[in-house]
Amino acid sequence: MHVEVRVFATLRRHLPDLGIGEAHVLEVGAGTTLAAIRDGLGLPPEEVKVVIRNHSQADWDDMVEEGDRIAFVPAVAGG
C-alpha cells in the first residue's frame, strides 16, 4: 500500500532530497505503524513531537492504511 509523508521544519534535514512542502510517497506493508515509518525514514524519535494522520493527531502504534497522509512535526518554540 502507499502512504504520503511530509516532514516539517527542522526534521527536513533528515530528508535533504525532499523539497519544502513536498510529499514523499512510501510503499509499506500491511500492519505498518507510524513509529515504523518514522524509524524507517531515520527521524530521531526525540525530535518528532507530533504525528498527524489524515489531518488528526495520531498515536505512534496506529497502523496505516492505503492512501493515508502522514505528517511528522517537531517541537516548536517562539516568543
C-alpha positions, 0 to 999 in steps of 0.5 A: 500500500502507499502512504504520503509523508511530509516532514516539517521544519527542522526534521527536513534535514533528515530528508535533504532530497525532499523539497519544502512542502513536498510529499514523499510517497512510501510503499509499506506493508500491511500492519505498518505503524507510524513509529515504523515509518518514522524509524524507517525514514531515520527521524530521531524519535526525540525530535518528532513531537507530533504525528498527524494522520489524515489531518488528526493527531495520531498515536505512534502504534496506529497502523496505516492504511492505503492512501493515508497522509502522514505528517511528522512535526517537531517541537516548536518554540517562539516568543 
